[in-house]
Amino acid sequence: MIASLVRGFFQVLLLPWVQLLYRVQKLDRHHVPKEGGVLLLSNHVSYIDAFIIYLSCPRPVRLSSSTTT
């Protein structure tokens, strides 16, 4: 319950600013299944990518990261 409140807080207050500053476009959302597992991967090195995915996705998101040397 607390997680959904935090997510709602971020989506209401921060998502409009993020969409304005970064020109976020939600394309082909119909390819994301409504239930079951799905991987949403970003191909950028920036930390903001994970945050934008978290804010833009209507489903619960869990983040994972990888480092390469």
Secondary structure, DSSP 8 states (H G I E B T S, - for coil): -HHHHHHHHHHHHTHHHHHHHH------GGGS-SSS--------S-THHHHHHHHH-SS----------
